[in-house]
Amino acid sequence: MTPDLLHLDPLVVAAIAAMAFATYATRISGYWLVRRTAVRGRLAGALEAVPGAVLTAIIAPMAFATGPAESLAAAATVLLALRLPLIVSVAGGCLAVVALRMLLG
């Protein structure tokens, strides 16, 4: 028996619409705030640190909660990030995890 694809639960639709609105409002308010504020000094430094902080927050749980291949690849990514641009470090980390998963199983 297949579910009726034309029947949508109104609460689910409302939840999806609310999440979409919250996401849009967050993004637009950030652009609006930065456009109306002089970005210099400590604020500029903080905004420059956001991409690295978000990447760390996403990767750190995986590095410690999974197997040895992921942990070693995370360590390799950190070493790459000390010398190379962020995008190159991420690409190197992705290649490292693929290679280590093939080697370690």
Residue pairs with C-beta under 8 A, 6 or more apart in sequence:
34 47
37 43
39 47
51 86
52 81
52 86
55 86
55 90
59 74
59 77
59 93
60 74
62 70
62 74
63 70
63 71
63 73
63 74
63 75
64 71
67 104
68 100
68 104
69 97
69 100
69 101
69 103
69 104
70 97
70 100
72 96
72 100
73 93
73 96
73 97
73 100
74 93
76 92
76 93
76 96
77 89
77 90
77 92
77 93
77 96
80 88
80 89
80 92
80 93
81 89
84 92
